[in-house]
Amino acid sequence: DGGITQSPKYLFRKEGQNVTLSCEQNLNHDAMYWYRQDPGQGLRLIYYSQIVNDFQKGDIAEGYSVSREKKESFPLTVTSAQKNPTAFYLCASSIVGAGNTIYFGEGSWLTVV
Amino acid sequence: GIQVEQSPPDLILQEGANSTLRCNFSDSVNNLQWFHQNPWGQLINLFYIPSGTKQNGRLSATTVATERYSLLYISSSQTTDSGVYFCAVYNYKLSFGAGTTVTVRA
């Protein structure tokens, strides 16, 4: 089935550790995105990429890093520099362009313990 | 950046009731989408609606781009309609409102 797969679904991290969230899509979309969602709030854009080997910072990129080595994959690393990383992380993809629907994965819950 | 405001923040409905959710945005946009987030966190596209009116079953949406608002109508609500409804607008990036939490009681 076509779609976006995020893993792991649940992740616990100790303070000071980096963690990488996986996002894979088989929709043949050029654009991929990472969003963060905190309880009771909307989604905030962390990073996005419109083409392989290129990505742009979103509104809250500090403490995060990404790579886009393959069209299908857009992993997000939450670094130890992110001061409040506990949140729900959503990956999404779309065809490039303003007039296209964006599709989301099922999300990853990250808890810092 | 563009501001997206959704109202009401919370809505409690009895099964079978109708309701209207509103999304206001502060600048002209290229497109607007409505999403439903289920209790497990999954976001599902409901409508891509930069202007005009669309219907999908018991849901319909209307966007009046010149007046910078969109409305989502839920008719004959069911318990499965519970969740959070988000509006998102695109000018150079997709910006989300804070959502409307809908609870439908049997």
Interface residues (C-beta under 8 A of the other chain):
Chain A: Y33 Y35 Q37 G40 Q41 G42 L43 R44 L45 Y48 G58 D59 F88 L90 A92 A98 G99 N100 T101 I102 Y103 F104 E106 G107 W109
Chain B: G1 V4 N30 N31 Q33 F35 W40 G41 Q42 L43 I44 N45 Y48 P50 F86 A88 Y90 N91 K93 L94 S95 F96 G97 A98 G99
